[in-house]
């Protein structure tokens, strides 16, 4: 993978403390991530906005909060993580007729990113979410939504179904840590920023300059209708798209560092997943295939 100017920073944008329903106090939760080598985190307790700051060790703290609405999956249950707000969003818990779009709008009006959390766990409908505007990303993997606490951590199918509706959201991974045993320091973002500052990290997040991972490195490009992946040594590379069949979709082996997939005329977007020999996966965001039906 080629070197780029700037710095690669590791961060988690979804975690909870005793300020809502987490098992650790704020300082202890932050310290756990700092000790694990993270460069930035956003503490996103339910309906409690955290403040921007910097730890004595230099880890950046981004403002964050998780908002939720809905009581039944048929009507839609939505958890929206806000990150980087400059003030508290103008939304009140249990306010009459509150819906997901109002939460997103309030986060954006306060200067924050609005991220759809764990859509597979929430049993979100891609068709319903496709009508929402202003989302800045979607969690393709959420650690605490998996074993041993839950069983739907992976939202790749949802991401692809959303893409069928013409909505390509940047893919994020986060721990959503509550218990701080099996659900901490596992799934994160690698963000390419110009420098390690609050402003630079937020700029990079807004620009989509990141990939989601549990360890592997990955980069996806399209050249002349061929999707190319470069990555750290992997045992499997998979190209996902809105086509049900592509003969070159999967590459398997030992120590794979490059893979390619010729795209068919039917494919309008593509994303990639890279899995290493330990079962850890990296996820790119979906990108539009140049000249496709949904393209500009």
Secondary structure, DSSP 8 states (H G I E B T S, - for coil): ----SSEEEEEE--B--TTTT-SS-HHHHHHHHHHTT-SEEE---BT-----EE-TT--EEE-EEEEEE-S-TTT--EEEEEES-SS--S--TT-TT--HHHHHHHHHHTT-EEEE--TTTTT--HHHHTT-----EEEEEEGGGSTTT-S--B-HHHHHHHHHTT----EEEE--BSSSSTTSSSSEEEEEESSSSHHHHHHHHHHT-EEEESS--EEEEEETTEEEEEEEEEEEEEEEES-S--TTSEEEEEEEEEEEEE--TT--EEEEEEE-TTS-EEE---EE-TT-TT--
